[in-house]
Amino acid sequence: MAPRRPRRRPVVELYERIVNAVRDNVYPPGSTLPSEPALATAFSVERTPLLVAKYVLPSGAPSITVRQSR
């Protein structure tokens, strides 16, 4: 039997998808990301993992800055 690959947490997968979208210029560096509800829809996730990923992003993706909307 083949060894099982460890399952990654949904938040980690979401984080990687957002970072890849920035790298792939879907969301160009320096631009504003869509709102949380729009991102949740775009990535087909609930807002909860998106909120958690938002706090992980700045530590692992120096090109992404999280700011509160005005």
N, C-alpha and C positions, 0 to 999 in steps of 0.2 A: 504494500500500500504506500502511496506517495505521501511524504510528510505534508502536514497541513500548514498552510501559510497563516501566520498570525493575523487576525482580523484587526484592521485599524479602526480607531474610533471615528465616528461620523464627523466630529468636529475637525479632526486632523485632515480627513479627506476634503472637507469643505475648505479649510485653510489652504490646502495645496491647490484646489481648483481656482480659488480667488487669486492666489499668487501667479498661477499659470496664465490666468486671463490677463493679468497685468503684463506679464512677460510677453504674451502673444499680442499685445497691443489692443485687446478688446476694450480694456480700460487704460488708455495711455497714461504713462507716468505724469504726474502733475495735474491730472484731471480729477474731477470729483466723481466718486463712485455713486451709483444710484442709491436711492433711499433703501432702508432695511427691508420694507415690504417688497420693493421692486427686486432687490437682490435675492430675497427668499424665493420669489417667483421664478427668477432667472435660473437659479440653481436647484429648483424643485425641492426646497427644504423648508422646515418650519423656522420661525424666527429665533427660537431658543438656541439651536446650534450656531446660528449666524451671530447672535449676540456674544456667545462664548468665543467664537473664532475672531470676532472683532477685537477682543482683548489679547489674543495670541498674536495677531498680525503684526503689530508694531515691533515686537521682539524678534521676529524672524524675517521680516520683510522691510528692510530699511527704507525702501522706496515708497512705502505706504505709511501715511500718517493718519491716525484716527482723530477726528475732531468732532465736537458736538455741532449739530446744525444750528444755524442762527435764526 
